[in-house]
């Protein structure tokens, strides 16, 4: 087993914000890739009708999650919540109390790993 924390965040796109999605996610992906070595995967997916977006994220450990959340809060949270309305947020892996407390305001639910593996 590893210490990876990963999540699936499903969001609706707020009314009138469709044109803001691509520029915002491009900026966030670039910033995360450049500034967060502990971010192992960070992918946005959009439904064909452009009304819903899902982000898949994987972090090396709890510290990497907290680094990401600090950067998100500092640079992106306000714009993000203007563009997206979270619908479902499921976090997988051995998240600690700090991560759980930081993600709770977004409605996150948590599931602990009981078995499995990753191939790279």
C-alpha positions in Angstrom: 0.0 0.0 0.0 1.0 3.6 -0.4 0.1 6.9 1.2 -1.7 8.3 -1.9 -4.8 10.4 -1.4 -7.1 10.7 -4.4 -10.5 12.1 -5.1 -13.3 12.5 -7.6 -15.0 15.9 -7.5 -18.2 16.2 -9.6 -19.4 19.7 -10.3 -22.1 21.5 -12.2 -21.0 24.5 -14.2 -22.7 27.6 -12.9 -25.2 29.4 -15.3 -23.5 31.7 -17.7 -20.0 30.4 -16.8 -19.3 28.0 -19.6 -16.8 30.3 -21.3 -14.8 30.6 -18.1 -14.2 26.9 -17.6 -11.3 26.3 -20.0 -9.2 29.3 -19.1 -9.6 28.6 -15.4 -8.8 24.9 -15.5 -5.8 25.5 -17.9 -4.4 28.0 -15.3 -5.0 25.6 -12.4 -3.5 22.6 -14.2 -0.4 24.6 -15.2 0.1 26.0 -11.6 -0.4 22.6 -10.0 2.0 20.9 -12.4 4.7 23.5 -12.0 4.4 24.2 -8.3 3.3 20.9 -6.7 5.7 18.0 -7.0 3.4 15.9 -4.8 0.5 16.2 -7.2 0.6 12.9 -9.1 -2.5 13.3 -11.3 -4.7 16.2 -11.9 -7.3 15.9 -14.7 -10.5 17.7 -15.6 -13.2 16.1 -17.7 -16.2 17.8 -19.3 -19.5 16.3 -20.3 -20.4 16.5 -24.0 -23.2 19.0 -23.3 -20.8 21.2 -21.3 -22.9 21.4 -18.1 -20.9 19.2 -15.8 -17.2 18.8 -15.0 -15.4 16.1 -13.0 -11.8 16.5 -11.7 -9.7 13.5 -10.8 -6.8 14.2 -8.4 -4.1 12.1 -6.8 -1.5 13.3 -4.3 1.6 11.5 -2.9 0.4 12.0 0.7 -1.4 14.2 3.2 1.3 16.9 3.0 0.9 17.1 -0.8 -2.9 17.5 -0.3 -2.4 20.3 2.2 0.1 22.1 -0.1 -2.5 21.9 -2.9 -5.3 23.2 -0.8 -3.2 26.1 0.4 -2.4 27.1 -3.2 -6.0 26.5 -4.2 -7.3 28.7 -1.4 -4.7 31.5 -2.1 -5.0 31.6 -5.9 -8.2 29.9 -7.2 -11.0 29.2 -4.7 -13.0 32.3 -5.3 -13.0 32.0 -9.1 -13.4 28.2 -8.9 -16.6 28.5 -6.8 -17.9 31.2 -9.2 -17.6 28.8 -12.1 -18.4 25.4 -10.5 -21.0 24.2 -8.0 -19.7 21.0 -6.3 -22.2 18.1 -6.4 -20.3 15.1 -5.1 -16.9 14.9 -3.6 -15.4 11.5 -2.6 -11.9 11.2 -1.2 -10.1 7.9 -1.2 -7.1 6.8 0.9 -5.5 7.4 4.3 -6.5 11.1 4.8 -5.5 12.5 8.1 -7.6 14.8 10.4 -6.1 18.0 8.8 -7.1 16.9 5.3 -10.5 15.9 6.4 -11.1 19.2 8.2 -9.9 21.2 5.2 -12.1 19.3 2.7 -15.2 19.0 4.9 -16.6 22.5 3.9 -16.7 21.2 0.3 -19.0 18.4 1.3 -16.3 15.7 1.0 -17.0 12.1 2.1 -14.1 9.8 2.9 -13.4 6.2 2.1 -10.5 4.2 3.5 -8.5 1.8 1.3 -8.9 -1.8 2.3 -7.0 -3.5 -0.5 -5.6 -3.0 -4.0 -2.6 -1.8 -6.0 -1.5 0.8 -8.5 0.5 0.0 -11.6 2.6 2.8 -13.2 
